[in-house]
Amino acid sequence: MDNDTPALRLAGTDNTGAVKRRRPALSCVECRRRKVKCDRDRPCGPCTRTKSPTCTYRPARHTASRHEANRNPSLTSAQAADFDAMLNRYIAPGILGPHGSVTLSHLPGPAVAPARSSSASTQSREGIPVVADGGPPDSSDPPLRASASMAPGQLIKSKFYGETHWVNAIEPYEALGDAQLNLNVSTDRTEINRNSELYQTVLECKRMARTIKALRCCKGPEASDIRALMPTQSVCDQLVHYYLRTQEGVFRVLHIPMFLKEYDAYWDNPTTANPMTLFKILLVCAIGNPFYDGPESVILRASCAKWIQACESFLSSPGEKSRLNLAGLQLRILLLLAREVYNEEGDLNWIPAGALLRSAMHIGLHRDPSHFPKLSVFHSEMRRRLWATVLELTVQSSLDMGMPPMISMDDFDTLPPSNINDEDIGEGINVPLKPKPEDTFTQTSTQIALNRSLPLRLEITRRMNSVRSELNYDQTLRLGAELLAICRSNIVLFQKFVTGSSTPPVFQTKLLDVLTRRYVLNLHRPFFAKAKTDPRYYFSRKMCLDTSLHLLAPTSVAQQNHSDDFLSSYSDDWTKLTHHAVGFFKSMFFYSITTVYLELLTQIEEQEQDVAPFPTPSNPPSSNPPSNTPRFSEPIFHPNPGLIPTPESTTASIGTSPVSSSGPRPSVPLPPRFDQLRSTIVAAHEMSIERMKHGEMNAKGRVFFACTLARIDAIVTGANPYEAVLDAAKTSVISCAELIKKAYRDENGVELNFRSEAQDPECFADGVGTAGGGFEGLGDLQDMEWDALMQDGNMDFGFGLEGNESWWFGVGDGSVAF
C-alpha cells in the first residue's frame, strides 16, 4: 500500500466510550470527527486527501433483523435476508454492503412491521388507518424512514438546507486541492487556508460585491426616523405591560427578561438602538394599545397604523437575508399580531402567514433542536416556542380565509415547548431543563394547552378546505367529539391552576377557549342549514347554537364588573379586544352571530307553524299591525348586563323587548329562548357601535345588526318587515356617518370636509368622496332615495340572510368590517 494511502481498519468503538447510537454510522470515524462529508469509499476520499493515517469503519450490526426474527419465530432465513436487502436499499443504503437488486414483491407482511404501528387500531397523525402487524403491505406506500433523525439536511449559518439542495450534493473543498486546505484543531473541521492567495482573492471579490450591491439598493428607514415615531416612555411602559399581560401569554414570541433588558437599554441611550429593537418595541406597543384607556388613546390609534406600515417597509427593504434569523422572525410574528389586533388589513393575514411559515422552515424551526447538538438550551427552547406560534398563526389564518394550511404533521418533528418560566432559561444558562408538572401554571402553560389540539385542528382545517373531498357526517361527529373533549380537559386543567400559587389571567383563558372551540362551530356549520329539513342533523344545529352562545359570552370579569356605570366593563381585556380586533375574531364573531340570528328566525317560524291551527284571543292572527304599533326604525333598547348604551338610547323609550307591557302584543307566540337569543344580537349591535367609536371605518356590520333586530321585532309584532328594515337602515347609516366624522375629528383635530382638497388624499380615489364627485355632505344621506336604492341587488338587506352574507362584513370587496 502506498504511504499516502490511509490504513483501512475496523473498530467496535470510536475511542469515546461505549457506542450508544441507535442509527448506524455509515461514515468513517475520522470524517465524523472532522465533521466533513464522507464518500464511504474504503478508504474514503477525504481521508486520502488529508493524508490521514487511518480510515476506520465500525462494523454494521444486524440489530433490526435479529429483533424481527426474535419477535416472529416463523420468519425464515430467506425472509430475513429479504428484510436485510430492504433495509440496505431503502432505510440505510450501504449498511450491509453494495446495493443489491433484490425484488420485494414477495416480501411478507411482518418484514415491513418496523415501519408500521404495532396496534391494529392505531392511526397516523393524519387520521389515516395504518396497516396492522401481519397485514399485507400496501405496494403503493413509499418506504418510511426508520426515525425522524435520519431525515437528511444541514443547518449551515442558521439556515436549513434539505436533501434536494445542492449543498448536500457536493464536497465543498474537493476541487481546491490539499494545498489550499488545513484542519482547524479547535473545531476539528477542514477549512480553507486563510493565508493562501486563493482565500485573499475571494475575500477581495466579496468586498467589492458588497459595495456594488449597497449602491444598487434603496436605503431603508433611518434609525432617527424610527425614533421619532416612539411615544413617551411613560406611555410605552403601560403599552408594554398590557401586551405582556395579554397576548404574550398565548402567542409566545419574546423571552420576557431579555426583551425588558433591551427595552431598558433603549431608554438609557436611544441613539444606540438598532432598527430591529426599535420596531420590536413599536409593534409590542401597537398590540398593547387596544387595552390602553389613557388620554392619548385616540392619537395612538392613528400612530399605530404608521408603526405597522413602517415595519412592513423595513421588512421588505433590501437585505432580507440578514433578517432571516430568530430576531427577524419575532418581528414578523409581532407584525401579524399587530395587523390582526389593530384592524390594519388583518383579514389578509393568510398571505403573510404563509411567508412567515416558510421563513421559519428556512431557518430550521420545523426540525427539533435535538438534531442540532450545538444549539444552546436557551435557543432550543425559543425555537420550539416560536415554531408553535408560527403553526398557530398558520392554522388560524387558514381557517379564517377558508384556505388549506399548506403544512401537515409529516412536515415537522419539533416538540412542543417545555412547561417552564422565562427565568428558567437565558443566555449562558446551559443547565438541563427541569420542566414543571403539567398542573403547575407557568408562562408557557397556555401555549402548551393550545398546541395540544393543533394536530386535530390542522386536520379539520385541511379537510374542510380540501377541493377534492369533503367531510361526511360521521367524520364530523368524530372530530367534533375529540375537539370538545380537549376543550373540557383545558377547562379542568385551568380550574386546577386557579387553586395553585400562580393563577392564569382571565384573558388568556378566554382566548385559549375561543381559539380552540371555534373549530367546533366551523365543523358543524355546513350541516346547520340542513337540519331545518333533515332531522338527522339536529345535533349539529344544537351544537352550532350552543357553541355560538359560548363564544359570544363575556368573561366572568365583565359580568362581575357590571354596575350602573356602563363603562365598568371596559376594565375587561377581552371586551377591549372585541372593540378592535379583526382576523380570527371577525371570523368567529361572524359565524356565531349569524348562527344565533338564523336560529332565532327558525324558532319563530316553527313556533308559528305549531300554533297556527289554534288561534287564541290573546294571540289573534292578523296580517296588518294595529294603528298604534310604533315603527321599529332603529331598535334601541335599555342595555343588558355588560353592554354599553347606544348614543340614541337617551332619546328612545322602547324597552328591552318589543313585547313588553308598554309595547304592542306579539302577533305570534315567542319561542322559549327568544329573550336570550335576541339579547345576544342586541349585544352584537352595541359592540358594532363601540367598534366604530374606536376607529372602525366600515358601517356594514352596524347596519346589518340594526336591520336584523328590526326584522325580528317586526315579525313578532305583526308589522311590515320590509318597512321596518328600510327605516332601520336609514337611521343606522346616518348614525354611522356621524360616528365616522367624530373619529376623524378626534384623530386629526379638524372636521371631515370632502370639499377640501387638503383632506381628500389619493387613497379616496377609488371610493366615495373624491374631489370630482363627492357627497355634498354626509348629512345629505337623509334625502337619499332609499326605496330605489333598496332595489339594488348589492343593497339587499337579506331579510333571512339567504343571500351573500359576507357582503355585510367586507369579505368580497376589499373593505374591512371587523
DRENFI-465092 format. One record per residue (C-alpha): residue in one letter; x, y, z. Coordinates in steps of 0.02 Angstrom, whole numbers, plus 32768, in hexadecimal, padded with zeros to 4 digits. Layout:
! residues N
aXYZ
...
//
This chain:
! residues 818
m800080008000
d803E80AF7FD7
n807C8115806A
d7FFB819E8044
t7F6A8125804A
p7F15811780F5
a7F13806F8148
l7E6680248144
r7E2C7FE781EE
l7D907FA38241
a7D697FD782F3
g7CDE7FAF836C
t7CE5805D83BC
d7D1A810F8394
n7D918116842A
t7D0F81818480
g7CBC80FE84EC
a7C32808484CC
v7BD08097842A
k7B2080D9844E
r7AEA810E83A0
r7A4480C3836C
r7A6380F882B8
p7AEF80968265
a7B8481038239
l7BAC80F88180
s7C3C81758179
c7CE9814D81B5
v7D1E81808265
e7D9B82018226
c7D1D825E81B8
r7C9C82628242
r7D1D82A582BA
r7D4F832E823D
k7C968349820F
v7CB3833C8154
k7C5182DF80D0
c7C90822C80BA
d7C7E81D58011
r7C82812A806A
d7D0B80E47FFC
r7D878070804D
p7DF280D48070
c7D8781708057
g7DB682077FEF
p7DC48289807D
c7E3B821980E0
t7EA481FD8045
r7EAE82B8801C
t7EDA82EB80CE
k7F5B825D80D8
s7F0882158171
p7F6A818081B4
t7ECC811A81CB
c7E1C810C8186
t7DB480AF8206
y7D07806481ED
r7C9C80138272
p7C527F6C8241
a7B987F6A821F
r7B297F1682A0
h7A907EB88264
t7A277EF282F7
a79877F0D8297
s798B7E628244
r79AE7E0682E5
h79257E668340
e78A87E3D82B8
a78DA7D8782B3
n78CB7D77836F
r78237DCB8371
n77DF7D5882EA
p782A7CA982F9
s77D57C738257
l78457CE881F2
t78B37C7E8182
s79677CA28156
a79337CD080A5
q78B47D4E80E9
a79387D96815D
a79AE7DA880CA
d79287E048068
f790C7E7880FB
d79C77E9A8103
a79C17EC5804A
m79317F3F8065
l798D7F8E80F8
n7A2B7F9D808F
r79D07FE87FFA
y794B805C8044
i796C808180FC
a7A2A808C810D
p7A7E807C8063
g7B268025806C
i7B197FE5811E
l7B247F3080E6
g7B997F4A8052
p7B7B7F7B7F9C
h7AC87F917F61
g7A787EF27F24
s79F27ED87EA3
v79787E777F0F
t78C17E857EE3
l78487EA17F73
s77A77E657F21
h77A67DC47F85
l77D77E15802B
p775E7DDD80B5
g76FE7E538124
p77677E4381C3
a77FF7E808165
v77BB7F32815E
a777B7F31820F
p78067F9F8257
a77C9802F81EC
r771580188224
s76B3802782C3
s76A87F908336
s75EF7FA58356
a75657F7C82DB
s74FC800F8316
t7588808F8310
q757481208297
s75F58190824D
r7600824A8278
e7598827181DF
g750B81FE8218
i752D81798192
p752880C581D3
v75CF806D81CB
v75EB7FB681A1
a75EE7F47823B
d76777EC9825F
g76697E3481F0
g75FA7E8C8172
p76247E9780BA
p76927F2B808E
d76537FB28019
s76C47FAC7F82
s769A80627F5B
d76DE80A38001
p779180E57FF8
p780E80A18075
l780880FF811A
r789E81438174
a78D480DE820A
s78D4817D8273
a78C18238825C
s797882518287
m79A781F981E5
a79568282817D
p79E182D48117
g7A0C838B811F
q7A8C84038165
l7A83849F81D1
i7B0685148187
k7B1985C781C3
s7A6E85C0821A
k7A1A85868177
f79D484D8815D
y79F2848380B5
g799083E6808D
e79C3834E802A
t79A483957F7C
h7A0C84317F9A
w7AAF84317F38
v7B1784487FD5
n7AF083948004
a7B2D83537F5C
i7BE2838F7F58
e7C8283887FBC
p7CA284437FD8
y7D61843A7FDA
e7D8383A97F66
a7DB184137ECE
l7E2784887F2D
g7EB4840E7F4A
d7F1183E37FE8
a7F81847D7FE0
q7EEE84F17FFD
l7EA984938094
n7ED5847C814A
l7E88842981E2
n7E42849B8268
v7E7D844B8309
s7DFD84A28377
t7D68846C830E
d7DB783D182BD
r7D7084098215
t7DC18420816C
e7DCA84D88139
i7E19854380B3
n7EC4858180E0
r7EAA8638810A
n7F60866080E1
s7F52861C8031
e7F4C868E7F99
l7EA7863F7F63
y7E5186708006
q7E8D87237FFC
t7E5487337F47
v7DA786F17F6D
l7D9A87628005
e7DC487FB7F9B
c7D3F87CB7F1B
k7CBD87BC7FA4
r7CE888687FE7
m7CD288B77F3C
a7C2F88587F22
r7BE8889A7FC6
t7C16894D7F94
i7BC0893E7EEC
k7B2488EE7F38
a7B18897A7FB8
l7B1B89FD7F2F
r7A9189A47ECF
c7A19899C7F62
c79A48A1D7FA8
k79C88A4C805A
g79538A1180E1
p79098A808168
e79878ADE81CF
a79918ABC8289
s796E8B7382AE
d78CD8B6B824A
i78968AD182AB
r78BC8B228352
a784E8BB58321
l77B88B3E831F
m77D58B0383D1
p77598B418455
t77918B7F84FE
q77E08B058577
s774F8B0C85F2
v76D48ADC8569
c77488A548526
d77588A0985D4
q769D89F185DE
l768B89AE852D
v7716892F8548
h76C488F985EA
y761D88DE8593
y766E8876850B
l76CA88068586
r762B87F185EB
t75C087BA8557
q7605877E84B1
e76B3874584E2
g766E86BD8554
v7611866A84C3
f7683868E842E
r7731867C8477
v77A786EB8414
l781E873E848E
h788F8708851A
i784887848596
p78E587A48601
m795087BD8566
f78D088308513
l78BF889A85B0
k797C88A885B6
e797E88E78502
y78EC895A8529
d794589A985BE
a79E689B9855A
y79898A1984D3
w79468A9B854C
d79F28AAB859D
n7A3F8AD784F5
p79C28ADF8464
t7A468B0C83E1
t7A9F8A6483F1
a7A0789F683CF
n7A01899B8328
p7967899D82B8
m793588EB82E7
t7927891B839E
l78CB89BC8376
f78488965830C
k783588DB838B
i7808895B8410
l779289B8839B
l77348919836A
v772588E38420
c76DB898E8447
a7663897F83B3
i762388D583F1
g760D891A84A1
n75B689BA8469
p750389738461
f750C8956851D
y75448A088542
d74C48A868582
g75348B1D859A
p75138BCA8550
e758B8BA684C0
s75288B0E8485
v74D78B6A83F3
i757D8BB083B4
l75D18B0783CC
r754A8AB78363
a75868B1682CA
s763D8AFF82F9
c762E8A418302
a76028A38824A
k76A08A9A8222
w770A8A26828F
i76C6898D8236
q76E289D7818A
a77938A0E81B6
c77BD895E81F2
e777889138152
s77E7898780EE
f787D89568157
l7860889B8142
s784A88AE8086
s78E5891C8071
p798788D58026
g79EE88658095
e796987E480B9
k79EE875E80CD
s7A3287B58167
r798687AE81B7
l797086F281A1
n799286CA8257
l793386B982FA
a792D87768314
g78E687928267
l786787088281
q782E87588323
l781487FB82C5
r77A987A48240
i773D874F82C3
l772287F18322
l76F48846827E
l766D87C48259
l762687D58308
a7626889382FC
r75CC888F8253
e7549881A829A
v752F88708341
y752F892082FC
n74C389098261
e754F893181E7
e752488BC8156
g7520882C81D1
d74A587CD8163
l753287AD80E8
n75A6875B8168
w759D86B28111
i761386F4808A
p769E873680FC
a768186A18171
g76B8863180E2
a7758869580CD
l7772868C8189
l776085CE8185
r77E085BD80FB
s785986338150
a784C85CB81EF
m786D852A818F
h790085798133
i7959859881D8
g793284E7820F
l78AA85028290
h7848846E824A
r78D283F88284
d78E083D8833D
p797A842B838B
s79B3838183CB
h79F2835F831B
f7A6D83F1832D
p7AD883CD83C6
k7B35847383BB
l7A9884D783E4
s7A9085158497
v7A0284EC850C
f79C1859E84FD
h79BF85A18440
s797484F38438
e78E2852484A5
m78C685C9844B
r78C2856E83A4
r783A84F983E6
r77D3858B8426
l77E185EC8384
w77B68554831B
a771985358384
t76E585EA836A
v770685E182AE
l769B854482A0
e760E85958303
l760C86308296
t760F85C181FB
v757C8554822D
q751485E6826E
s752D865081D1
s750785B98163
l7461859F81BB
d7437865881AD
m745B865E80F3
g741385B380CA
m74B885798080
p752284DD809B
p75A784F18122
m763584C180AB
i768884548130
s766783AA817D
m76A5834D8215
d771F82ED81A5
d777C838D817B
f77C783AD8226
d7802835282C2
t781D83E3833A
l77E283B983E9
p776C842B844C
p77B884AC84C1
s77E784798571
n777D84AA8606
i77F78529864F
n77FF85E18678
d786E865B861D
e78E6866E86AE
d790F85B486A0
i796B85D185FC
g79DC865985BA
e7A7E86818560
g7B0C862585B6
i7A9885B08617
n7ABC850485D0
v7A8484978660
p7A07840F862F
l795384468635
k78E3840B86C0
p783084258680
k77AD84408704
p771983C98719
e768883DE86A2
d7613841C872B
t768B84AB8757
f7667854B86FA
t76FC859D86A5
q771586228620
t7709859C8599
s7675853885DD
t75F6858F856E
q765E857384D1
i767784BC84FF
a75BB84A48518
l759884F88470
n761C848F8419
r75CF83EF845E
s753B83FC83E7
l75A284378352
p75A9838F82F5
l74ED837D82FF
r74CA843182CB
l75478421823D
e74EB838881FE
i744283E0820B
t7481847781AA
r74D1840B8124
r7438839E810A
m73B8842A810D
n74198491808D
s74498401801C
v741584137F66
r741283587F44
s73B283117FD7
e73388344805D
l7313830C810D
n728382938124
y721582A081BD
d7265820E821A
q731082608209
t72C783058242
l727E82B682DF
r7322825D8306
l739082F682F0
g73158365834E
a730E82ED83E1
e73CC82E383EB
l73DD83A083E6
l735783BA846B
a73B1833E84DA
i744F83A684CC
c73ED844584F5
r73A783F38591
s745283B485C7
n7496846585B3
i740C84A98622
v7431842686A7
l74EB844B869D
f74D6850786AE
q746084F0873F
k74EE84968797
f755F85298770
v74E8859E87CC
t75038540886E
g75C085448859
s764285C58886
s763F861587D8
t7597863E8788
p7582865086CB
p753B86F7868D
v748386F2865C
f74AD873885B1
q752286A78588
t74A2862885C2
k741A86758556
l748A868584BD
l74C585D184CE
d7412859384D3
v73DB85FE843F
l746E85CE83D1
t744A851683F0
r738C850F83FB
r736C8576835E
y739F84DE82F7
v73088480833C
l7295850682F4
n72EC8505824B
l72E58448824A
h7229843A8266
r71F384D78208
p71E28481815C
f715C841181A8
f7105849E8205
a709584D18174
k7071841B8147
a702683FD81F3
k6F90846881C4
t6F5383E48149
d6FB283488184
p6FA0831B823D
r703B82AD8234
y70A4834A8241
y704A839382D7
f70E283708344
s714A83E582D5
r70C4846B82E6
k70CC845C83A2
m718A845A83A4
c719484F58337
l711E855883A7
d716E8521844B
t721D8541840A
s71EE85EB83C4
l71A58624846A
h723F85E284C3
l72B486428450
l724F86E4845B
a723E86DD8519
p72A087628579
t7325873185F5
s72FE871E86AC
v735D87BF86CE
a72E88822865D
q725087DA86B5
q729687FD8762
n72C288B08734
h721288D886FA
s71C289678758
d71618A058733
d72008A4A86EA
f71FE89FC863E
l72B48A258621
s72E589AB86AA
s72EC891D862B
y737E897685D9
s73EE892E8660
d73DD8885860B
d746B88628590
w740087EF8525
t737B8875850E
k740088F084D7
l744388748458
t7396885C840D
h738E891883EB
h742A8913837D
a745C8868833B
v743F881D828F
g7483877A824B
f745286E682B7
f73DA8750831E
k737E878E8285
s736B86DD8241
m7332869882E9
f72BB87278309
f726F8720825C
y725086658266
s720886708315
i719287048304
t714A86CC825D
t712B862182A9
v70CA86708339
y706786DE82C2
l70368650824D
e700B85DF82DF
l6F998664832A
l6F3E867B8285
t6F2A85BE8276
q6EE685AF8325
i6E68863A8306
e6E3185E68265
e6E21853C82B8
q6DC085868349
e6D4885DB82D1
q6D2D85398271
d6D0B84D6830F
v6C7E854A834D
a6C39858482A4
p6B9F851182A8
f6B7285488359
p6B6386068366
t6B3A864E8411
p6AEA86F38441
s6B8E872C8491
n6BE8870783EF
p6B7187388361
p6BB1871482B2
s6BC387B58252
s6C1D87E581B4
n6C1788A081DA
p6C6188ED8276
p6BF5895982EA
s6BF08A1082C2
n6C4D8A3A8362
t6CDF89C4833B
p6D7F8A288340
r6DF68A1782AF
f6E9889C482E4
s6F048A338278
e6F9C8A1F82EA
p6F9089988370
i6FD689ED8408
f6FC7899684AF
h6FFB89B18561
p70A6895F8572
n70B688AE85B2
p713D887D862F
g71EB88A085ED
l71AE89098559
i71D289BE852E
p71398A298505
t71238A6F8458
p712F8B2A8438
e70768B2E840C
s703E8AD684AC
t70208B7B8502
t6F9B8BA98483
a6F448B00847B
s6ECF8AB484FB
i6EB68A0884AF
g6ED1897A852B
t6F4688E7851D
s6EC2888384C3
p6E4488B6843D
v6DBE8858849F
s6DD188B08546
s6D3988EA85A8
s6D468998855D
g6D5A895A84AB
p6CED88FE842F
r6CBC884A8449
p6D1387C783DF
s6CB887868347
v6D0A86DA835D
p6D3B867883F9
l6DF086948428
p6E6C86038431
p6EA985D584E0
r6F58861A84C0
f6F1E86B78464
d6F5F873384E5
q700986DE84F3
l702886D58438
r6FE787838416
s705287CE84A0
t70E9877C8450
i70C587D783AD
v70AA8878840F
a71568861845D
a71A2884A83B0
h714A88E88376
e7190894B8408
m723D890383EB
s723A893B8335
i721889EC8372
e72AB89E383E9
r731B89A5835C
m72F08A3D82F4
k73168AAD8388
h73C18A5A8391
g73ED8A7982DC
e738A89FA8276
m73678A4781CB
n72EE89C78182
a723789E181AB
k71F489408161
g71F788DF8204
r71A1896C8263
v7117897981DF
f710488BD81D6
f70E388A78290
a706789378291
c700988E78201
t7008883A824F
l6FBD887D82F1
a6F3E88E38290
r6F0A8849822D
i6EF887DC82C7
d6E9188608323
a6E22887A828B
i6DFF87BF827A
v6DCF87A5832F
t6D6088408334
g6D0E8824828C
a6D5788C3823E
n6D9588D0818B
p6E478889818C
y6E7888E280EB
e6E4C898E812E
a6E9C896A81D6
v6F4089348188
l6F4189C98112
d6F268A45819F
a6FAC89F18209
a702789FA8179
k70068AB58160
t701F8AE08216
s70B78A718232
v71148AB18198
i70FC8B6581D1
s71398B34827E
c71D28ADF8233
a71FB8B7B81CF
e71FC8BE1826F
l726D8B6282C5
i72E88B658234
k72EE8C228234
k730B8C2482EF
a739A8BA682DF
y73EC8C13825C
r73D78CAE82C7
d74228C588361
e74B98C178302
n74E08CB18299
g74958D4382F9
v74328D848264
e73898D5E8219
l737A8CE48189
n73508D4880ED
f73548CF28044
r73538D9A7FEC
s74018DC0802E
e74888D7B7FBD
a75028D7D804E
q74978CF980A3
d74798C968005
p75148C277FEF
e75318BB67F5D
c74FE8B1F7FC3
f74478B567FAC
a74568B517EEF
d74018AA77EE4
g73718ACE7F59
v72EE8B4E7F8B
g73298BFC7FB2
t739E8C277F22
a73B88CDA7EF2
g735A8CC57E51
g72C18C687E90
g72B78C6D7F4D
f72208C7E7FBE
e71E28D2D7FDB
g71EA8CFC8092
l71CC8C5E80F2
g712F8CA8813C
d70DD8C9F808F
l70C78BE480AC
q701E8C1080F5
d6FE28C478048
m70208BAB7FEF
e6FA38B487F86
w6FA38AB17FF7
d6F128A587FA2
a6F6F8A587EFD
l70128A2C7F51
m6FC689937FA5
q6F9A894C7EFA
d7053893C7ED4
g708C88897EEB
n712A88C17F43
m70C3891F7FC5
d704888937FE7
f7045888780A3
g701887CF8099
f6F8987B98112
g6FBE87068132
l7076870D8102
e705486918077
g70C086F98002
n71778727800C
e7191874180C6
s7247876F80B0
w721B88148059
w71EF885E8101
f729A883C8147
g7306887480B6
v734587C68088
g733487D87FCE
d7350888F7FAA
g73F888B17FFB
s73B18915808C
v73C088EB8143
a732E88E281BA
f736B88858253
//
